[in-house]
Amino acid sequence: VQCEVLFIEVNNRETIIHLVKHMIKLRVLYICYDDGMNWENLKMKTAAQYDECYKTARQMIDQLVQWLKDHLPSTYLVINDPHYSSNVISIWI
């Protein structure tokens, strides 16, 4: 299947690279990323636990954004999209 805009959940960063390379018509890829940090579990934490889990999750997403910038062409825009939840990354191709 070829599309121009795709919103997908992935749990392996290599999958993102594969999608970008093989979906030749793709213009924008929105990624909901979870590599084991279950964002839904944040709802069941105390305030202090929530803050620590959220901080860890944000660091993971920030690291993934940097990793993608390092592994994709510099012409691609890779951002943690503020229009979606904290674990959504946008790649503009």
Secondary structure, 3 states (H helix, E strand, C coil): CCCCEEEEEECCHHHHHHHHHHCCCCCEEEEEECCCCCHHHHHHCCHHHHHHHHHHHHHHHHHHHHHHHHHCCCCCEEEECCCCCCCEEEEEC
